């Protein structure tokens, strides 16, 4: 059983520990602190939003997010997510 897991978001500044991750086709969201990065898998674009924008924007607020260990369990490990 996985009890502790750390995910890192590699960045030019060296990276950071991911607190939460979520996905809903075509978006993947990653939280570290109060900041969220949103990755659009259809356009390969990435934007950063604050916590309040995630909660207010219907495009982002309905995407479920999970701590890394739970997200890992929810992934389909042998086929594409979508």
N, C-alpha and C positions, 0 to 999 in steps of 0.2 A: 504494500500500500504506500502510495506517495503521500507523505505528510507535509513536506516542505519542498517547494520548487521555486527557483528564481528564473525569471526570463529577463533578458537584457535587450534593450533597444539600442543597436549600435548607431552611433552618431559621430559626427566630426569631432565633437567635444569629448569623446571617449566612451559614451554610452551611459545608460541609466537603468535602474531596476524598474521593471514594469509591475504596476500594482494591479491592473485589470486589463483584460483583453476581451473583445467581443466581435461578432461578425454577423452580417446579414447581407446577402448578395446584393450588390457587388462591393460593399464596404467592409473594411476591417478597422476597428477602433482600438486604440491602445492608450491607457491612462498611466501617467506617472506624476504623482503629486496631484495638483489641481489642473494639470494640463492634459489635453487629449490630442493625439495625432490620429487623423482620419486618412486612410488609404483607400483610394478608389481603384479596384482591380481591373476595371474596364479601360481606364485612361492612364493608369500608372501615375496619377497625381496624388500628392500628399498635402494636407493642410493641417494647421494646428488650431485648436479651439480651446476656450476656457470651459471650466466645469458648468458655469451658468448657461453658456451657449448650448452645450450638449443637452441640458435639461429643458431648454426652451424651444429648440429647433426640432420639429417633428421628424425631420430627416434622420436625426441622430438619436433622439431620446428613446425611441422604441427598439433600439438595438440592444439586446441583452448583453451584459458584460459579466465576466467571471474572474475570480482570482486565478492565477496561472495553473495551479494544480487541478482545479475543476475544469478549466478550459481544456486542458490536456485530455482529460477523460471524455470530453464531449466531441473531440475531433474524430473524424473518420480516418483511421491510420493507414488504410490500405486502398483508399480511393479519393478522388477529388471531393472537396467540400461542396462545390456546386458546379 
